Amino acid sequence: MQAIWNQTNEVEVSKSLSSVFAESSVSEKWTLLKQTSAVLPSVVAGEKLGLFSVLRSPLSFSQLVMKLNVSEKGLDALLQILVGSNFIRQDPSSMELQLVDGSFFDLPRVATWDLGWSVATQRQFYYMAESVAAGRAIGLTSTFGEFDSLYTARAAMPEIAKYWDPWMQRINTDFEVTVAPLFKLDIAASYEVLDWCGNTGGNAIRIATAYANAHVTMLDLPEQCAKADVAISKAGLQDRVQTLPYNLLSPGLDLGHEVYHAVYMIHTIREWSYDHLARFFKAIYSALKPNGAVLMDMLTGHQYGVYTDSSADAAPAYFLTSAAHEQTEKFHGDVIDILTKAGFRHFRFTEGSKFLRSYQDGANLLAIK
Ligand SMILES: C[S@@+](CC[C@H](N)C(=O)[O-])C[C@H]1O[C@@H](n2cnc3c(N)ncnc32)[C@H](O)[C@@H]1O
């Protein structure tokens, strides 16, 4: 059993996959593998078709076919899986169908997570063997074309953005807590903050809302900044949150000199090579005011070839097959080395995000100029 921090800020206790498999016979393992393989795609199909919202009230099979405007043969196949996995039940006397537990689909995380995870992984995982052999995201390129990362693919393809952007935003459940150490540094009365790769602006808005003395600049690809600009005006925060549209793969990154008190790089350093990080840290060092700091998460103490985690978390497969060709786990020591080369002298590990704690070491790194 292990504690998992879920995305509605509750600590859940769940059985790890490794302990379920450890207690199963060979044939039980095989059955589990077969039976679970279609569950996630079926839940995603149910979400896309609107099945779970209409089945809050009981309906017959033919009423359901009409309401969803789908084929009988298709709906029948889908229901065999969703009834078989206990998401939907059929009343044996009326033969009507209904959700088993409506509250499961009320959890705000469910649809956002299923759909985002599905677009980011399902087709890509088919190419896991090729990705493992090459050490590159072959799932990404085989699915979407010659992109360097899912993020640039997402900027170009609305199909991905529609599901992936909200999924990414929802991961940041305890964002204010994660970045709090930056605001506890006794640097200034009013903070100029750079949100590195801030996506659609949700984190920048949360920071400006939580810390009245913060002015946030959010850097990301131009397509993402355009979406963030809309969210920032909706939140009425244009005077304290602005965007910096920039492609970090362009040469000559210059963020200015002594502009920011604080920079946060959340859920982002894993996707870049150490060479790119070295380039970024130099620009950030120059852009920080004296005693300013950069905070980053996604560091690990895990070493290749050593396995102690029994959660069978899917994140490593996502990063490998789908996220970015350059991505690698980032080891504490290696990151501190390149930060030191960029000029940073003081380092502190801070409490990690509670969400991340379930699959990372849970330590965030604060590097002070
Ligand atoms: C994993 S997301 C993290 C988003 C956000 N920091 C968070 O915690 O939710 C990585 C972000 O990096 C941005 N990104 C990827 N490649 C980029 C590039 N070449 N230039 C600028 N931003 C980029 C993506 O658009 C995406 O928003």
The ligand as a MOL file (V3000), in Angstrom:
LIG
                    3D

  0  0  0     0  0            999 V3000
M  V30 BEGIN CTAB
M  V30 COUNTS 27 29 0 0 0
M  V30 BEGIN ATOM
M  V30 1 C 5.4410 20.4960 -19.2010 0
M  V30 2 S 4.8930 22.0960 -19.6460 0 CHG=1
M  V30 3 C 4.9740 22.9590 -18.1200 0
M  V30 4 C 4.0560 24.1090 -18.0340 0
M  V30 5 C 3.9960 24.8440 -16.7110 0
M  V30 6 N 5.2870 25.2990 -16.2480 0
M  V30 7 C 3.3330 24.0020 -15.6590 0
M  V30 8 O 3.9200 23.6880 -14.6400 0
M  V30 9 O 2.1530 23.6900 -15.8360 0 CHG=-1
M  V30 10 C 6.2620 22.6900 -20.5710 0
M  V30 11 C 6.0490 24.0570 -21.1830 0
M  V30 12 O 7.2420 24.3880 -21.9180 0
M  V30 13 C 6.8710 25.1120 -23.0640 0
M  V30 14 N 7.8840 24.9710 -24.1300 0
M  V30 15 C 8.2440 23.8290 -24.7430 0
M  V30 16 N 9.1470 24.0780 -25.7190 0
M  V30 17 C 9.3500 25.4250 -25.7050 0
M  V30 18 C 10.1660 26.2990 -26.4750 0
M  V30 19 N 10.9190 25.8280 -27.4770 0
M  V30 20 N 10.1320 27.6130 -26.1800 0
M  V30 21 C 9.3460 28.0930 -25.1900 0
M  V30 22 N 8.5580 27.3090 -24.4210 0
M  V30 23 C 8.5470 25.9970 -24.6840 0
M  V30 24 C 5.5900 24.4470 -23.4880 0
M  V30 25 O 4.8210 25.2500 -24.3740 0
M  V30 26 C 4.9000 24.1340 -22.1690 0
M  V30 27 O 3.9960 25.1400 -21.8130 0
M  V30 END ATOM
M  V30 BEGIN BOND
M  V30 1 1 1 2
M  V30 2 1 2 3
M  V30 3 1 2 10
M  V30 4 1 3 4
M  V30 5 1 4 5
M  V30 6 1 5 6
M  V30 7 1 5 7
M  V30 8 2 7 8
M  V30 9 1 7 9
M  V30 10 1 10 11
M  V30 11 1 11 12
M  V30 12 1 11 26
M  V30 13 1 12 13
M  V30 14 1 13 14
M  V30 15 1 13 24
M  V30 16 1 14 15
M  V30 17 1 14 23
M  V30 18 2 15 16
M  V30 19 1 16 17
M  V30 20 1 17 18
M  V30 21 2 17 23
M  V30 22 1 18 19
M  V30 23 2 18 20
M  V30 24 1 20 21
M  V30 25 2 21 22
M  V30 26 1 22 23
M  V30 27 1 24 25
M  V30 28 1 24 26
M  V30 29 1 26 27
M  V30 END BOND
M  V30 END CTAB
M  END
